Amino acid sequence: MTRKTPRARALKTSPAPPQQTGGPVPNPPGKQKLAPVDAKAAQQTDEILNSILPPREWTESGQLWVQQVSSTPATRLDVVNLQEELDRRLQQRQARETGICPVRRELYSQCFDELIRQVTINCAERGLLLLRVRDEIRMTIAAYQTLYESSVAFGMRKALQAEQGKSDMEKKIAELEQEKRKLERDVNELKGKCEQIEKRAQDQRLVEEKKHTEEMHRSWKAS
C-alpha cells in the first residue's frame, strides 16, 4: 500500500446520536465493546508487519512516499498466484536449480517473507515465530557464507604458496643439478690427476727397481 506523507490519516467519525432526556441509553451489546479490541488487534498486527517488513521510503518530486506492507488477508487464490509468480520469476531470471545461486535464494526469501505476512495477519504469534525461524536461517546462511569465503581465501593462499614453493623448489633443483655437474667435473679431474700420479709413481718404481737390479748385478760381478 503506497501513500504520501503526512502519514496521519483522517479518521472517519460518525454523527453523534441525538441526546434524549429520558436517561442514559445503554450501549448496543457487542459492537462498541468489540470495535476497540478489533482496532487494537489490527494496530498490533500492523506494527508486527512493519517490524517484520519495514516500510520503504523514498522521495519523488519533492514529496516523501511511504510504501507499507498490505494487511489484507490472503486467500487460497493469492497463495496459488504466489506460487505461479515464484516459478515464473525463477524461470525469467534463469535461477539455477541446484548449488549456490544468489538469484534463487533472493526469490525464495521474498516468497518466505510474503508467507510470513499472510500468516501474521491471521495469527500474530505464529508470524513472530516464523520471523524467528527466518532470522535464524539467515544467520546460519551468513555464517556458512563467511566460512565458505574464508575457506576459499585460505585455499587460494595455500595454492599460491604451493605454486611459489614449487617455483622455489624447481629453482633449487636446477641449482643442485648445476652443482652436481660441477662436482662431477671436479671428480673427473681428480681421477685424472690420481691416475697420472699413480702412473708416475709406477714408472718411478720401475726405474728404481731396474736401477736396483743393475746395482745388484754389478755388485755380483765385482765379487
C-alpha positions, 0 to 999 in steps of 0.5 A: 500500500503506497501513500504520501506523507503526512502519514496521519490519516483522517479518521472517519467519525460518525454523527453523534446520536441525538441526546434524549432526556429520558436517561442514559441509553445503554450501549448496543451489546457487542459492537462498541465493546468489540470495535476497540479490541478489533482496532487494537488487534489490527494496530498490533498486527500492523506494527508486527508487519512493519517490524517484520517488513519495514516500510520503504521510503523514498522521495519523488518530486519533492514529496516523501512516499511511504510504501507499507506492507498490505494487511489484507488477508490472503486467500487460497487464490493469492497463495496459488498466484504466489506460487505461479509468480515464484516459478515464473520469476525463477524461470525469467531470471534463469535461477539455477536449480541446484548449488549456490545461486544468489538469484534463487535464494533472493526469490525464495526469501521474498516468497518466505517473507510474503508467507510470513505476512499472510500468516501474521495477519491471521495469527500474530504469534505464529508470524513472530515465530516464523520471523524467528525461524527466518532470522535464524536461517539467515544467520546460519546462511551468513555464517556458512557464507563467511566460512565458505569465503574464508575457506576459499581465501585460505585455499587460494593462499595455500595454492599460491604458496604451493605454486611459489614453493614449487617455483622455489623448489624447481629453482633449487633443483636446477641449482643442485643439478648445476652443482652436481655437474660441477662436482662431477667435473671436479671428480673427473679431474681428480681421477685424472690427476690420481691416475697420472700420479699413480702412473708416475709413481709406477714408472718411478718404481720401475726405474728404481727397481731396474736401477736396483737390479743393475746395482745388484748385478754389478755388485755380483760381478765385482765379487 
